[in-house]
Amino acid sequence: MFKKVLIANRGEIALRIHRACKEMGIQTVVVHSTADANSMAVRMADESVCIGGPRSRDSYLNTHAILTAASITNADAIHPGYGFLSENAEFVRMVEEHGFTFIGPSADHIDRMGDKVMAKKTAVELGLPVVPGSDGALETYEEALKTANEMGYPVLIKAASGGGGKGMQVVREEKALKEAYTTARSEAKANFGDDTVYMEKFLLKPRHIEIQIFGDKHGNAIHLGERDCSIQRRHQKVVEEAPSPTLTEEERTFIGGLSADAIKKLGYVGAGTIEYLFEDGKFYFMEMNTRIQVEHPVTEMITGIDLIVEQIRVAAGEKLTLNKENIRLRGHAIEVRINAEDPETFAPSPGEIKQFHAAGGLGVRFDSAVYNGYKIPPYYDSMVGKLIVHGRDRDEAIARLRRAIQETIVDGVKTTLPLHLWIIDSPDFKTGDYNIHWLEKKLAEKAEEKKKAS
Ligand code: ADP
């Protein structure tokens, strides 16, 4: 086992990784930017190294500085968290060339899944159902037009290198296609440095269902059930729950088994998530994320398994001790992402947290790195924490979540807590009757009502 792990991330996930390491008796080094010198991860870690200025490219994406920090502190392995360098194959190669272990999959698997066109091709080869769409990348507008006409509108143009819900264009009719195609390509180039785009049928009422998978270096592969992440805004997840309120036991076993078989065939090592759209009883592969995800705690809550500990064990070459027989899905878990944003306009609200109190009690977990007097820097994403609850069933989880949201105090900045209360109190959420378009539709209705009233 590793003696010392370097954490190449910030915020709640840096602290989360630190906690897993401590329980395993592993020393931690956290790297940080000058803007994060007072972070909770820096305070908690055994060692910390300042690697550059506030801008991500000067610090959290500064591969040379991170490797230097690993060298001078004598770290054995590097955990990338999510975002930043977690899915950067080039970085993984550098880490390995310098004699450290990357806590994550191989560079080749990251490469293969990072390009969405290649990922979809791989999924087909592995026997996974995919969203109907273009056969690979669209080279010309004429090809886009032909594909769209064959499939029928609406269609979705996606960037091959896209991520975080960015780089997608919905096209509802032929006359809007040309502009959307041109915009998609130039935005893809500007955002991801690659103007490759492809097309998919735009599904009208799908749910987002993803399967947590794990592989080890000994050829074992398992799945840990699904997460339903259909409550989204601008293709970004807002609320996540496990299990999904709609899947039957049969559907769960089917898609879980299919996903585990696929990664076994692939020889995939580490944690990963296979994302599907689910509509009318059918699953469609969207993409695979080759890292730990923000919403991993809901899976931990219903399985009782620490996924970060498993990542570290697998990276160190240990065999997975988890198997079909000993993984049990118990009860229901829901996570809400608390962002420092105006809950109505979604404008970022950085600043100082004057008063902070985390909810507690049975079945309540608060993953956050903020504290009284913490200043949220304006340079990074706006998530200040994740509130996760577990209950014996979904109703109990919802009641507990409402209670925990009301107990949480984050004063000094605006947060999305009121939005979450509004979501979980809606009749559709209670019955589990929602899809990926639900939240935006409800927000639009609410804005309309407000306009009428004034
Ligand atoms: P990213 O890597 O940017 O997160 P994804 O491919 O995972 O991109 O898609 C993000 C979200 O966009 C999905 O969760 C879903 O809400 C929506 N989406 C993606 N593909 C489709 C599609 N074919 N039809 C409808 N919605 C889609």
Boltz pocket constraint, residues with backbone or C-beta under 6 A from the ligand:
constraints:
  - pocket:
      binder: B
      contacts: [[A, 131], [A, 156], [A, 162], [A, 163], [A, 164], [A, 165], [A, 166], [A, 200], [A, 201], [A, 202], [A, 203], [A, 204], [A, 206], [A, 208], [A, 229], [A, 232], [A, 235], [A, 236], [A, 275], [A, 277], [A, 286], [A, 287], [A, 436]]
      max_distance: 6.0
